[in-house]
Each structure stands twice: as C-alpha cells, then as structure tokens.
Amino acid sequence: MANDIIRADGAPAPVGAYPHARRVGQLLFLSGIGPREPATNAIPGNVMDVDGNLLSYDIEAQCRQVFANVRTVLEASGARFEDLVDVTVYLTDIAHDFAAYNRLYAEAFAGVDACRTTVEVNALPTPIAIELKCVAALG
C-alpha cells in the first residue's frame, strides 16, 4: 500500500510540524489549509493595527486564496479538484461569512461532487477566517 508524504513547494509552508498531505493507499488526506499567500506568507485581505491585532478581513480574498492553495496541494499530489470526496470547512464567523464563502465555493468547486461540512470555530491557529480539510480518492 502506498504511503507517501507530500510537501508542495508551491503552497504556503505549514504552520506546524506536519506535511501538506499524505497518501495512504488510494486516499489522499490534506492537512488543514489556510489562505496564506505562498510567496509572502501574507493573509490576503487582513488589516492589522500597529500592534499586530486584526482589525478586519476580506472573506472573499481569503476564500479565493484558500481554494488556490488546496488546488496547489492536490496538483502536487497528482490529484485534481474532481478527486475530492470530502471537504470540511472551518469558518470563524459563519453568520457573517457563510453567504460569500458558499457562493465562491460553488464557483471554485463547480463539477466537484465532494461531501461538505461547514462548521464555525472560535479561532484558527493564525489570524485567518477560513481553513479547509480535504480528502481525495486517487486512481
């Protein structure tokens, strides 16, 4: 059974000691992926004060970036969006952000028949508003 660790050069570095993804047999498990920009590590749409506190964020910018980051990790793993079978989405403000996220998800994942669960969390490890955890079926 194949058991490969995937580190995607084109994706933002993980914020902890874990790979971007791991293939076990014909399943590919992606670690939680956020919207940081690969080249700069910046979080698109975040406005911070001089002390580094989050003042505001742009959920649409973060959605677009996190979807691009998921695509990058999938492609580095030899997979595509269409291979996704399960997507768990974590939002820090579901009441405020769900409508925009749901619209952009439908655009980005058009033709993808993955199961999806969306939950609200109190916080994520960095000042991001969205994170995705995905499973894909290969071959």
N, CA, C and O atoms as a MOPAC input file, in Angstrom:
PM7 MOZYME 1SCF
protein

 N      0.85500 1    -1.17500 1     0.00000 1
 C      0.00000 1     0.00000 1     0.00000 1
 C      0.89700 1     1.23300 1     0.00000 1
 O      1.82100 1     1.33800 1     0.80700 1
 N      0.61900 1     2.16200 1    -0.90800 1
 C      1.39200 1     3.40400 1    -0.97600 1
 C      1.11800 1     4.24900 1     0.26200 1
 O     -0.01000 1     4.31600 1     0.75100 1
 N      2.15900 1     4.88400 1     0.75200 1
 C      2.04700 1     5.73900 1     1.92600 1
 C      3.07200 1     6.84900 1     1.75600 1
 O      4.20900 1     6.73000 1     2.21400 1
 N      2.67000 1     7.92000 1     1.10200 1
 C      3.59700 1     8.98300 1     0.74400 1
 C      3.28100 1    10.27500 1     1.48600 1
 O      2.12000 1    10.63800 1     1.67200 1
 N      4.33500 1    10.95400 1     1.90200 1
 C      4.23600 1    12.28100 1     2.49900 1
 C      4.40100 1    13.29500 1     1.36600 1
 O      5.32500 1    13.16900 1     0.56300 1
 N      3.52100 1    14.29800 1     1.28800 1
 C      3.59100 1    15.30300 1     0.22400 1
 C      3.88300 1    16.66000 1     0.82300 1
 O      3.20100 1    17.11600 1     1.74100 1
 N      4.90400 1    17.29200 1     0.29000 1
 C      5.22400 1    18.67300 1     0.62900 1
 C      5.18100 1    19.44100 1    -0.69200 1
 O      5.98500 1    19.18700 1    -1.58900 1
 N      4.26100 1    20.36200 1    -0.80500 1
 C      4.03100 1    21.08200 1    -2.05800 1
 C      4.83500 1    22.37600 1    -2.06600 1
 O      4.54800 1    23.29500 1    -1.29800 1
 N      5.83000 1    22.44800 1    -2.92200 1
 C      6.68500 1    23.64000 1    -2.99300 1
 C      5.90200 1    24.90700 1    -3.30500 1
 O      6.27500 1    25.98300 1    -2.83900 1
 N      4.83900 1    24.80800 1    -4.07200 1
 C      4.07400 1    25.98600 1    -4.47600 1
 C      3.02100 1    26.42700 1    -3.48400 1
 O      2.30900 1    27.39900 1    -3.73400 1
 N      2.90400 1    25.72800 1    -2.35200 1
 C      1.89900 1    26.07100 1    -1.33800 1
 C      2.58900 1    26.75600 1    -0.16000 1
 O      3.79700 1    26.60100 1     0.02000 1
 N      1.83800 1    27.50900 1     0.64200 1
 C      2.43200 1    28.10500 1     1.83400 1
 C      2.95700 1    27.00500 1     2.75900 1
 O      2.37900 1    25.92000 1     2.82700 1
 N      4.02900 1    27.28000 1     3.45400 1
 C      4.57800 1    26.30500 1     4.39600 1
 C      3.56900 1    26.04300 1     5.50800 1
 O      2.88400 1    26.96500 1     5.95000 1
 N      3.47100 1    24.80100 1     5.96200 1
 C      2.60000 1    24.51800 1     7.10600 1
 C      3.04300 1    25.33100 1     8.32300 1
 O      4.21800 1    25.67300 1     8.45100 1
 N      2.11000 1    25.63600 1     9.20400 1
 C      2.43600 1    26.43200 1    10.39500 1
 C      2.86300 1    25.54400 1    11.56300 1
 O      3.04000 1    26.02900 1    12.68100 1
 N      3.02500 1    24.26600 1    11.31100 1
 C      3.46500 1    23.33600 1    12.33900 1
 C      4.24800 1    22.19700 1    11.72000 1
 O      4.59600 1    22.23100 1    10.54000 1
 N      4.51800 1    21.19400 1    12.52700 1
 C      5.31600 1    20.04500 1    12.09200 1
 C      4.41800 1    18.98500 1    11.46500 1
 O      4.12900 1    17.96000 1    12.08300 1
 N      3.97800 1    19.23800 1    10.23500 1
 C      3.12900 1    18.29500 1     9.51400 1
 C      3.28500 1    18.55000 1     8.02000 1
 O      3.66200 1    19.65100 1     7.61700 1
 N      2.99900 1    17.53900 1     7.18900 1
 C      3.09500 1    17.72400 1     5.73600 1
 C      1.84200 1    18.39100 1     5.19700 1
 O      0.83700 1    18.51600 1     5.89800 1
 N      1.91400 1    18.81600 1     3.94300 1
 C      0.72600 1    19.35500 1     3.28100 1
 C     -0.32700 1    18.26100 1     3.09600 1
 O     -1.52600 1    18.50900 1     3.21900 1
 N      0.14200 1    17.05000 1     2.79900 1
 C     -0.78500 1    15.94500 1     2.53800 1
 C     -0.07200 1    14.62600 1     2.76300 1
 O      1.15300 1    14.55300 1     2.86200 1
 N     -0.88700 1    13.58900 1     2.84000 1
 C     -0.35200 1    12.24400 1     2.97700 1
 C     -1.24600 1    11.29700 1     2.20300 1
 O     -2.46700 1    11.29600 1     2.35900 1
 N     -0.61100 1    10.48800 1     1.36400 1
 C     -1.35000 1     9.49200 1     0.59700 1
 C     -1.22600 1     8.15100 1     1.30400 1
 O     -0.12500 1     7.70600 1     1.62900 1
 N     -2.36600 1     7.51400 1     1.53900 1
 C     -2.41600 1     6.18900 1     2.12800 1
 C     -3.28300 1     5.34700 1     1.20300 1
 O     -4.49600 1     5.54100 1     1.12000 1
 N     -2.65600 1     4.42500 1     0.51900 1
 C     -3.38900 1     3.64900 1    -0.48600 1
 C     -3.90600 1     4.58400 1    -1.56300 1
 O     -3.14600 1     5.36400 1    -2.13600 1
 N     -5.18700 1     4.50500 1    -1.83100 1
 C     -5.79400 1     5.35000 1    -2.86100 1
 C     -6.46000 1     6.59500 1    -2.28900 1
 O     -7.18500 1     7.29300 1    -2.99700 1
 N     -6.21600 1     6.87800 1    -0.99800 1
 C     -6.78600 1     8.07600 1    -0.38300 1
 C     -5.69500 1     9.10500 1    -0.13300 1
 O     -4.57000 1     8.77200 1     0.24000 1
 N     -6.05500 1    10.34800 1    -0.34600 1
 C     -5.15400 1    11.47200 1    -0.10700 1
 C     -5.78900 1    12.35400 1     0.96100 1
 O     -6.90700 1    12.84100 1     0.78900 1
 N     -5.07500 1    12.55600 1     2.06200 1
 C     -5.55700 1    13.37900 1     3.17200 1
 C     -4.76300 1    14.67900 1     3.19200 1
 O     -3.54400 1    14.65700 1     3.36100 1
 N     -5.44300 1    15.80800 1     3.02200 1
 C     -4.78100 1    17.10300 1     3.09500 1
 C     -4.85900 1    17.61400 1     4.52000 1
 O     -5.90300 1    17.52800 1     5.16700 1
 N     -3.74200 1    18.15100 1     5.00600 1
 C     -3.75100 1    18.82600 1     6.29400 1
 C     -4.60800 1    20.07700 1     6.15000 1
 O     -4.91900 1    20.48900 1     5.03300 1
 N     -4.98900 1    20.68200 1     7.27000 1
 C     -5.74400 1    21.92200 1     7.20800 1
 C     -4.98200 1    22.96000 1     6.40100 1
 O     -3.80100 1    23.20200 1     6.64800 1
 N     -5.65400 1    23.56700 1     5.44400 1
 C     -5.01800 1    24.54000 1     4.54900 1
 C     -5.73300 1    25.87000 1     4.70200 1
 O     -6.95900 1    25.95200 1     4.62000 1
 N     -4.94500 1    26.90500 1     4.92600 1
 C     -5.48100 1    28.24600 1     5.08100 1
 C     -5.18700 1    29.11300 1     3.87100 1
 O     -4.67100 1    28.62900 1     2.86300 1
 N     -5.51500 1    30.39800 1     3.97200 1
 C     -5.40800 1    31.29900 1     2.82500 1
 C     -4.11600 1    32.11000 1     2.73200 1
 O     -4.09500 1    33.15200 1     2.07700 1
 N     -3.04900 1    31.65700 1     3.36600 1
 C     -1.80900 1    32.44000 1     3.25700 1
 C     -1.25700 1    32.37900 1     1.83300 1
 O     -1.36900 1    31.35800 1     1.15500 1
 N     -0.66100 1    33.48500 1     1.39400 1
 C     -0.06600 1    33.54300 1     0.06300 1
 C      1.26500 1    32.80100 1     0.08400 1
 O      2.08100 1    33.03400 1     0.97600 1
 N      1.50100 1    31.91300 1    -0.88100 1
 C      2.71100 1    31.09700 1    -0.86300 1
 C      4.01900 1    31.89600 1    -0.86300 1
 O      4.94800 1    31.55000 1    -0.13300 1
 N      4.10100 1    32.93600 1    -1.65300 1
 C      5.36200 1    33.66500 1    -1.80300 1
 C      5.69100 1    34.55600 1    -0.60900 1
 O      6.86200 1    34.73100 1    -0.27200 1
 N      4.67100 1    35.12000 1     0.03100 1
 C      4.92800 1    36.12300 1     1.07600 1
 C      4.46200 1    35.70200 1     2.46500 1
 O      4.84100 1    36.32000 1     3.45900 1
 N      3.65000 1    34.66400 1     2.54000 1
 C      3.03800 1    34.22200 1     3.79000 1
 C      1.98700 1    35.20500 1     4.30900 1
 O      1.46000 1    35.03000 1     5.40800 1
 N      1.68700 1    36.22700 1     3.52600 1
 C      0.68200 1    37.22100 1     3.91400 1
 C     -0.71400 1    36.60200 1     3.81400 1
 O     -0.94700 1    35.68600 1     3.02500 1
 N     -1.62300 1    37.11400 1     4.62000 1
 C     -3.01000 1    36.67100 1     4.58200 1
 C     -3.79900 1    37.72700 1     3.82100 1
 O     -3.95400 1    38.84900 1     4.30100 1
 N     -4.30300 1    37.37600 1     2.62600 1
 C     -4.98400 1    38.37500 1     1.80300 1
 C     -6.20000 1    38.95600 1     2.50200 1
 O     -6.99200 1    38.23700 1     3.11100 1
 N     -6.33000 1    40.27100 1     2.40200 1
 C     -7.49800 1    40.95200 1     2.93700 1
 C     -7.44000 1    41.29100 1     4.41100 1
 O     -8.34000 1    41.95600 1     4.92600 1
 N     -6.39400 1    40.84500 1     5.10600 1
 C     -6.29000 1    41.18400 1     6.53000 1
 C     -5.78500 1    42.60700 1     6.70500 1
 O     -4.84500 1    43.02900 1     6.03100 1
 N     -6.41300 1    43.34400 1     7.61300 1
 C     -5.95600 1    44.67900 1     8.00600 1
 C     -5.60200 1    44.57900 1     9.48700 1
 O     -6.43600 1    44.23700 1    10.32500 1
 N     -4.33900 1    44.88700 1     9.78200 1
 C     -3.84300 1    44.77800 1    11.15500 1
 C     -3.50100 1    46.16800 1    11.69300 1
 O     -3.16900 1    47.07400 1    10.92800 1
 N     -3.58700 1    46.32600 1    13.01800 1
 C     -3.14400 1    47.58300 1    13.61900 1
 C     -1.63500 1    47.50500 1    13.86700 1
 O     -1.01400 1    46.48400 1    13.57100 1
 N     -1.04900 1    48.56100 1    14.40100 1
 C      0.40500 1    48.62200 1    14.57700 1
 C      0.90500 1    47.57000 1    15.56500 1
 O      2.08400 1    47.21700 1    15.53300 1
 N      0.04900 1    47.06900 1    16.42700 1
 C      0.44000 1    46.04200 1    17.39200 1
 C      0.21800 1    44.62400 1    16.85400 1
 O      0.45400 1    43.64500 1    17.56300 1
 N     -0.23300 1    44.51600 1    15.61000 1
 C     -0.45400 1    43.20900 1    15.00900 1
 C     -1.79900 1    42.58800 1    15.30500 1
 O     -1.99700 1    41.39700 1    15.06800 1
 N     -2.72500 1    43.37500 1    15.82000 1
 C     -4.07700 1    42.88000 1    16.07900 1
 C     -4.92700 1    43.00500 1    14.82300 1
 O     -4.83700 1    43.99300 1    14.09400 1
 N     -5.74300 1    42.00500 1    14.58200 1
 C     -6.60700 1    42.00100 1    13.40400 1
 C     -7.72400 1    43.02000 1    13.56700 1
 O     -8.47900 1    42.98100 1    14.53800 1
 N     -7.82000 1    43.93900 1    12.59900 1
 C     -8.89300 1    44.93600 1    12.59600 1
 C    -10.05500 1    44.49700 1    11.72000 1
 O    -11.21900 1    44.64900 1    12.09000 1
 N     -9.72600 1    43.94900 1    10.55200 1
 C    -10.75800 1    43.48500 1     9.62800 1
 C    -10.13600 1    42.50600 1     8.64000 1
 O     -8.91500 1    42.39900 1     8.52700 1
 N    -11.01000 1    41.79500 1     7.92800 1
 C    -10.53900 1    40.84500 1     6.92200 1
 C    -11.53500 1    40.81800 1     5.77500 1
 O    -12.67400 1    41.26600 1     5.90500 1
 N    -11.08300 1    40.28600 1     4.65500 1
 C    -11.90000 1    40.16100 1     3.45100 1
 C    -12.11300 1    38.66800 1     3.19800 1
 O    -11.21400 1    37.99000 1     2.70000 1
 N    -13.28600 1    38.15800 1     3.53500 1
 C    -13.55100 1    36.72900 1     3.39200 1
 C    -13.45600 1    36.28600 1     1.93900 1
 O    -13.04000 1    35.16000 1     1.66900 1
 N    -13.83200 1    37.14100 1     1.00300 1
 C    -13.75200 1    36.74500 1    -0.40300 1
 C    -12.30600 1    36.54200 1    -0.83400 1
 O    -11.99900 1    35.57100 1    -1.52700 1
 N    -11.41700 1    37.44000 1    -0.43700 1
 C     -9.99800 1    37.29600 1    -0.77700 1
 C     -9.43300 1    36.03400 1    -0.13100 1
 O     -8.64600 1    35.31600 1    -0.74700 1
 N     -9.83200 1    35.76600 1     1.10400 1
 C     -9.33200 1    34.57500 1     1.78400 1
 C     -9.88300 1    33.29600 1     1.14400 1
 O     -9.16000 1    32.30800 1     1.02100 1
 N    -11.14400 1    33.30700 1     0.73900 1
 C    -11.70900 1    32.14300 1     0.05800 1
 C    -10.95300 1    31.84500 1    -1.23300 1
 O    -10.55400 1    30.70600 1    -1.47800 1
 N    -10.76100 1    32.86100 1    -2.04400 1
 C    -10.06000 1    32.64300 1    -3.32100 1
 C     -8.67300 1    32.05400 1    -3.09000 1
 O     -8.25100 1    31.14700 1    -3.80600 1
 N     -7.96200 1    32.57600 1    -2.08100 1
 C     -6.60500 1    32.10100 1    -1.83000 1
 C     -6.59300 1    30.68700 1    -1.26300 1
 O     -5.76200 1    29.87200 1    -1.66400 1
 N     -7.50000 1    30.38000 1    -0.33700 1
 C     -7.50200 1    29.02900 1     0.23300 1
 C     -7.87900 1    28.00300 1    -0.83300 1
 O     -7.33100 1    26.90000 1    -0.84100 1
 N     -8.78900 1    28.33800 1    -1.71600 1
 C     -9.15300 1    27.40800 1    -2.78700 1
 C     -7.95000 1    27.18800 1    -3.71400 1
 O     -7.70400 1    26.06200 1    -4.14600 1
 N     -7.20500 1    28.24900 1    -4.02100 1
 C     -5.99900 1    28.11800 1    -4.84600 1
 C     -4.95600 1    27.25800 1    -4.13700 1
 O     -4.28800 1    26.44500 1    -4.77600 1
 N     -4.81100 1    27.42800 1    -2.83000 1
 C     -3.83400 1    26.63800 1    -2.07700 1
 C     -4.21500 1    25.15900 1    -2.06300 1
 O     -3.34400 1    24.29800 1    -2.17700 1
 N     -5.50000 1    24.85700 1    -1.92500 1
 C     -5.94800 1    23.46600 1    -1.97500 1
 C     -5.62000 1    22.88200 1    -3.34400 1
 O     -5.11600 1    21.76300 1    -3.44200 1
 N     -5.90400 1    23.63500 1    -4.39300 1
 C     -5.60500 1    23.16500 1    -5.75400 1
 C     -4.11400 1    22.87300 1    -5.90100 1
 O     -3.74100 1    21.85900 1    -6.49000 1
 N     -3.27000 1    23.73700 1    -5.38100 1
 C     -1.81900 1    23.55900 1    -5.47800 1
 C     -1.37700 1    22.27200 1    -4.78900 1
 O     -0.57100 1    21.52200 1    -5.33900 1
 N     -1.89200 1    22.01200 1    -3.59900 1
 C     -1.51900 1    20.79000 1    -2.87700 1
 C     -2.05300 1    19.55700 1    -3.59900 1
 O     -1.35200 1    18.55100 1    -3.70500 1
 N     -3.27400 1    19.62500 1    -4.09100 1
 C     -3.81500 1    18.50000 1    -4.85200 1
 C     -2.94300 1    18.19600 1    -6.06700 1
 O     -2.58800 1    17.04200 1    -6.30800 1
 N     -2.60200 1    19.22000 1    -6.82200 1
 C     -1.80900 1    19.01900 1    -8.03300 1
 C     -0.42100 1    18.47600 1    -7.69700 1
 O      0.09600 1    17.62800 1    -8.42400 1
 N      0.19000 1    18.95000 1    -6.61000 1
 C      1.49800 1    18.44200 1    -6.19700 1
 C      1.41100 1    16.97000 1    -5.78400 1
 O      2.41200 1    16.25400 1    -5.77500 1
 N      0.20500 1    16.53800 1    -5.44500 1
 C     -0.03300 1    15.16000 1    -5.02100 1
 C     -0.49900 1    14.27100 1    -6.17500 1
 O     -0.73300 1    13.07700 1    -5.98500 1
 N     -0.63300 1    14.84700 1    -7.35700 1
 C     -1.11900 1    14.08900 1    -8.50700 1
 C     -2.62700 1    13.98200 1    -8.55900 1
 O     -3.16300 1    13.08100 1    -9.20400 1
 N     -3.31900 1    14.89200 1    -7.88700 1
 C     -4.78300 1    14.86000 1    -7.83400 1
 C     -5.36400 1    16.14400 1    -8.42100 1
 O     -4.64100 1    17.08100 1    -8.76100 1
 N     -6.69700 1    16.15900 1    -8.53000 1
 C     -7.42800 1    17.31900 1    -9.04300 1
 C     -8.61000 1    17.60800 1    -8.12700 1
 O     -8.95800 1    16.79100 1    -7.27500 1
 N     -9.22200 1    18.76600 1    -8.30600 1
 C    -10.42500 1    19.10800 1    -7.54100 1
 C    -11.47200 1    17.99600 1    -7.66700 1
 O    -12.13500 1    17.64200 1    -6.69200 1
 N    -11.60900 1    17.45900 1    -8.86700 1
 C    -12.62900 1    16.45200 1    -9.12700 1
 C    -12.41000 1    15.16700 1    -8.33500 1
 O    -13.32600 1    14.35300 1    -8.21600 1
 N    -11.20800 1    14.97400 1    -7.79000 1
 C    -10.90200 1    13.79000 1    -6.98700 1
 C    -11.34500 1    13.93800 1    -5.53000 1
 O    -11.32900 1    12.96600 1    -4.77400 1
 N    -11.73500 1    15.13900 1    -5.14200 1
 C    -12.15200 1    15.35400 1    -3.76000 1
 C    -13.41500 1    14.55900 1    -3.44800 1
 O    -14.34700 1    14.51000 1    -4.25100 1
 N    -13.43300 1    13.93700 1    -2.27200 1
 C    -14.62000 1    13.20300 1    -1.83900 1
 C    -15.20900 1    13.78700 1    -0.56100 1
 O    -16.37800 1    13.55300 1    -0.25300 1
 N    -14.40500 1    14.54600 1     0.18800 1
 C    -14.89500 1    15.12400 1     1.43100 1
 C    -14.13300 1    16.41500 1     1.72300 1
 O    -12.90400 1    16.44900 1     1.66000 1
 N    -14.86800 1    17.46200 1     2.03800 1
 C    -14.28100 1    18.75800 1     2.36600 1
 C    -14.92000 1    19.24700 1     3.66200 1
 O    -16.14200 1    19.34600 1     3.77100 1
 N    -14.07800 1    19.54800 1     4.63200 1
 C    -14.55200 1    20.16100 1     5.86900 1
 C    -14.04100 1    21.58800 1     5.87200 1
 O    -12.85000 1    21.83200 1     5.68300 1
 N    -14.94800 1    22.52900 1     6.08700 1
 C    -14.61100 1    23.95100 1     6.05400 1
 C    -14.82900 1    24.53600 1     7.44300 1
 O    -15.87800 1    24.34900 1     8.06000 1
 N    -13.81700 1    25.24500 1     7.91600 1
 C    -13.88500 1    25.90800 1     9.20900 1
 C    -13.95500 1    27.41000 1     8.96500 1
 O    -13.08400 1    27.97800 1     8.30700 1
 N    -14.98800 1    28.04900 1     9.49400 1
 C    -15.15100 1    29.49600 1     9.41200 1
 C    -15.15300 1    30.06100 1    10.82400 1
 O    -15.68900 1    29.44300 1    11.74400 1
 N    -14.55200 1    31.23900 1    10.99700 1
 C    -14.54800 1    31.85600 1    12.32800 1
 C    -15.78200 1    32.71700 1    12.57200 1
 O    -16.04900 1    33.09100 1    13.71400 1
 N    -16.54600 1    33.04400 1    11.51800 1
 C    -17.77300 1    33.82500 1    11.68400 1
 C    -18.78700 1    33.36400 1    10.63700 1
 O    -18.96100 1    34.00600 1     9.60100 1
 N    -19.44300 1    32.25900 1    10.91900 1
 C    -20.33700 1    31.64900 1     9.93500 1
 C    -21.52900 1    32.55400 1     9.61200 1
 O    -21.98100 1    32.58800 1     8.46700 1
 N    -22.03600 1    33.27800 1    10.59100 1
 C    -23.18900 1    34.15300 1    10.34500 1
 C    -22.83700 1    35.26600 1     9.36000 1
 O    -23.65300 1    35.62800 1     8.51200 1
 N    -21.65600 1    35.79300 1     9.46900 1
 C    -21.23400 1    36.90300 1     8.61000 1
 C    -20.68300 1    36.42000 1     7.26500 1
 O    -20.89800 1    37.07000 1     6.24200 1
 N    -19.97400 1    35.28600 1     7.25600 1
 C    -19.18500 1    34.89400 1     6.08900 1
 C    -19.78700 1    33.78300 1     5.22800 1
 O    -19.32800 1    33.56900 1     4.10600 1
 N    -20.80100 1    33.07100 1     5.72200 1
 C    -21.26800 1    31.89700 1     5.00200 1
 C    -21.75500 1    32.21500 1     3.59500 1
 O    -21.39900 1    31.50100 1     2.65800 1
 N    -22.53900 1    33.23900 1     3.41600 1
 C    -23.11000 1    33.53000 1     2.09100 1
 C    -22.02100 1    33.76400 1     1.04500 1
 O    -22.08100 1    33.19800 1    -0.04700 1
 N    -21.03300 1    34.58900 1     1.36700 1
 C    -19.95700 1    34.85900 1     0.41100 1
 C    -19.12800 1    33.60300 1     0.15600 1
 O    -18.81900 1    33.26800 1    -0.98700 1
 N    -18.77800 1    32.92000 1     1.23700 1
 C    -17.99900 1    31.67900 1     1.09000 1
 C    -18.76300 1    30.64800 1     0.25700 1
 O    -18.17500 1    30.02200 1    -0.62500 1
 N    -20.04400 1    30.46200 1     0.51500 1
 C    -20.84000 1    29.46500 1    -0.19200 1
 C    -20.92100 1    29.78300 1    -1.68400 1
 O    -20.85300 1    28.88100 1    -2.52000 1
 N    -21.06400 1    31.05300 1    -2.01200 1
 C    -21.10600 1    31.47000 1    -3.42400 1
 C    -19.77300 1    31.18400 1    -4.11300 1
 O    -19.74600 1    30.63000 1    -5.21100 1
 N    -18.66200 1    31.56500 1    -3.46300 1
 C    -17.34100 1    31.36400 1    -4.06100 1
 C    -16.96800 1    29.88000 1    -4.11700 1
 O    -16.30800 1    29.43700 1    -5.05700 1
 N    -17.38700 1    29.12100 1    -3.11600 1
 C    -17.15200 1    27.66900 1    -3.12200 1
 C    -17.85300 1    27.05300 1    -4.34200 1
 O    -17.25900 1    26.24200 1    -5.05400 1
 N    -19.10800 1    27.43500 1    -4.58200 1
 C    -19.85700 1    26.89500 1    -5.71500 1
 C    -19.16600 1    27.20400 1    -7.03400 1
 O    -19.17800 1    26.37800 1    -7.94700 1
 N    -18.56500 1    28.38400 1    -7.14700 1
 C    -17.83200 1    28.74500 1    -8.36900 1
 C    -16.55500 1    27.92600 1    -8.49400 1
 O    -16.29600 1    27.33600 1    -9.54300 1
 N    -15.75700 1    27.88600 1    -7.43200 1
 C    -14.44900 1    27.22200 1    -7.47700 1
 C    -14.57400 1    25.70600 1    -7.60900 1
 O    -13.74500 1    25.06600 1    -8.25500 1
 N    -15.61100 1    25.13200 1    -6.99600 1
 C    -15.77000 1    23.68500 1    -6.96500 1
 C    -16.85800 1    23.19900 1    -7.91700 1
 O    -17.41300 1    22.11700 1    -7.72300 1
 N    -17.16500 1    23.98600 1    -8.93900 1
 C    -18.17300 1    23.57300 1    -9.92600 1
 C    -17.76900 1    22.22900 1   -10.52200 1
 O    -16.62600 1    22.05300 1   -10.94500 1
 N    -18.69900 1    21.28600 1   -10.55600 1
 C    -18.41800 1    19.96400 1   -11.10500 1
 C    -17.78500 1    19.00600 1   -10.11100 1
 O    -17.51100 1    17.85700 1   -10.45600 1
 N    -17.54900 1    19.45100 1    -8.89200 1
 C    -16.97400 1    18.58800 1    -7.85700 1
 C    -18.11600 1    18.09100 1    -6.97900 1
 O    -18.87600 1    18.88500 1    -6.42500 1
 N    -18.22800 1    16.78300 1    -6.85700 1
 C    -19.32700 1    16.20300 1    -6.09300 1
 C    -18.87600 1    15.70300 1    -4.72500 1
 O    -19.32500 1    14.65500 1    -4.26300 1
 N    -17.98700 1    16.45500 1    -4.08000 1
 C    -17.49400 1    16.07200 1    -2.75400 1
 C    -18.55100 1    16.35900 1    -1.69700 1
 O    -19.32100 1    17.31300 1    -1.81500 1
 N    -18.57800 1    15.53000 1    -0.67100 1
 C    -19.37900 1    15.84300 1     0.50500 1
 C    -18.74800 1    17.05700 1     1.16500 1
 O    -17.54500 1    17.28600 1     1.03500 1
 N    -19.56800 1    17.84400 1     1.87900 1
 C    -19.02400 1    19.04900 1     2.50300 1
 C    -19.68400 1    19.27100 1     3.84600 1
 O    -20.89400 1    19.10300 1     4.00000 1
 N    -18.87100 1    19.64900 1     4.81200 1
 C    -19.34400 1    20.05200 1     6.12100 1
 C    -18.72900 1    21.40600 1     6.42100 1
 O    -17.52800 1    21.59600 1     6.22900 1
 N    -19.53000 1    22.34500 1     6.88800 1
 C    -19.04000 1    23.67000 1     7.25100 1
 C    -19.38100 1    23.90300 1     8.71700 1
 O    -20.53200 1    23.76600 1     9.13000 1
 N    -18.37400 1    24.25500 1     9.48700 1
 C    -18.57200 1    24.49800 1    10.91000 1
 C    -17.92300 1    25.81700 1    11.30700 1
 O    -16.98200 1    26.29200 1    10.67000 1
 N    -18.45200 1    26.38800 1    12.37500 1
 C    -17.84900 1    27.59300 1    12.93500 1
 C    -16.92300 1    27.18600 1    14.07300 1
 O    -17.25900 1    26.33700 1    14.89900 1
 N    -15.74900 1    27.81300 1    14.09500 1
 C    -14.79000 1    27.60800 1    15.17300 1
 C    -14.49400 1    28.96000 1    15.81100 1
 O    -14.61900 1    30.00200 1    15.16700 1
 N    -14.11400 1    28.93200 1    17.04300 1
 C    -13.81200 1    30.16400 1    17.76500 1
 C    -12.58300 1    30.87200 1    17.20100 1
 O    -12.55100 1    32.10100 1    17.13400 1
 N    -11.58700 1    30.11300 1    16.80100 1
 C    -10.35100 1    30.69100 1    16.27200 1
 C     -9.61400 1    29.62400 1    15.48500 1
 O     -9.88000 1    28.43100 1    15.62700 1
 N     -8.68900 1    30.06700 1    14.65800 1
 C     -7.77800 1    29.19700 1    13.93100 1
 C     -6.35300 1    29.58700 1    14.34800 1
 O     -6.16700 1    30.64800 1    14.94300 1
 N     -5.34800 1    28.76200 1    14.05400 1
 C     -4.00400 1    28.99700 1    14.59100 1
 C     -3.33600 1    30.31300 1    14.19500 1
 O     -2.44900 1    30.79700 1    14.89700 1
 N     -3.75300 1    30.87800 1    13.09500 1
 C     -3.23300 1    32.17600 1    12.66000 1
 C     -4.45100 1    33.06900 1    12.40900 1
 O     -5.57200 1    32.56000 1    12.40900 1
 N     -4.28200 1    34.36400 1    12.19600 1
 C     -5.45300 1    35.23400 1    12.02400 1
 C     -6.13100 1    35.08300 1    10.65300 1
 O     -6.16400 1    36.01000 1     9.84400 1
 N     -6.66700 1    33.88500 1    10.42900 1
 C     -7.39100 1    33.58600 1     9.19800 1
 C     -8.85600 1    33.35400 1     9.53800 1
 O     -9.19400 1    33.02100 1    10.67400 1
 N     -9.71900 1    33.53000 1     8.55100 1
 C    -11.15800 1    33.37100 1     8.75700 1
 C    -11.69900 1    32.06800 1     8.19700 1
 O    -12.85500 1    31.72200 1     8.44100 1
 N    -10.85900 1    31.32400 1     7.43100 1
 C    -11.29700 1    30.09600 1     6.77800 1
 C    -10.13400 1    29.12800 1     6.69200 1
 O     -8.98400 1    29.52400 1     6.50200 1
 N    -10.46000 1    27.84000 1     6.83700 1
 C     -9.48500 1    26.77500 1     6.64300 1
 C    -10.23300 1    25.57500 1     6.08300 1
 O    -11.38000 1    25.32900 1     6.45500 1
 N     -9.58900 1    24.82500 1     5.18700 1
 C    -10.19400 1    23.63200 1     4.59500 1
 C     -9.39000 1    22.40300 1     4.95100 1
 O     -8.16000 1    22.43600 1     4.99300 1
 N    -10.10000 1    21.31500 1     5.20600 1
 C     -9.52700 1    19.99200 1     5.43800 1
 C    -10.17700 1    19.09000 1     4.40900 1
 O    -11.40300 1    18.98400 1     4.36000 1
 N     -9.36200 1    18.43100 1     3.58000 1
 C     -9.90000 1    17.69500 1     2.42800 1
 C     -9.40000 1    16.26400 1     2.36000 1
 O     -8.31200 1    15.93800 1     2.83400 1
 N    -10.23100 1    15.41400 1     1.75300 1
 C     -9.86500 1    14.04000 1     1.44000 1
 C    -10.19300 1    13.81100 1    -0.02600 1
 O    -11.27000 1    14.17600 1    -0.49700 1
 N     -9.24600 1    13.20000 1    -0.74600 1
 C     -9.45600 1    12.89100 1    -2.16200 1
 C     -9.25200 1    11.39200 1    -2.37900 1
 O     -8.51400 1    10.73900 1    -1.64100 1
 N     -9.91000 1    10.86700 1    -3.39200 1
 C     -9.73600 1     9.48200 1    -3.80200 1
 C     -8.95100 1     9.47600 1    -5.10500 1
 O     -9.34100 1    10.13800 1    -6.06600 1
 N     -7.84400 1     8.73200 1    -5.14500 1
 C     -6.97100 1     8.70500 1    -6.31800 1
 C     -7.19300 1     7.43000 1    -7.11300 1
 O     -7.58000 1     6.39000 1    -6.58200 1
 N     -6.92800 1     7.55500 1    -8.42300 1
 C     -6.93300 1     6.38800 1    -9.29500 1
 C     -8.20200 1     5.64000 1    -9.29700 1
 O     -8.32500 1     4.63400 1    -9.99600 1

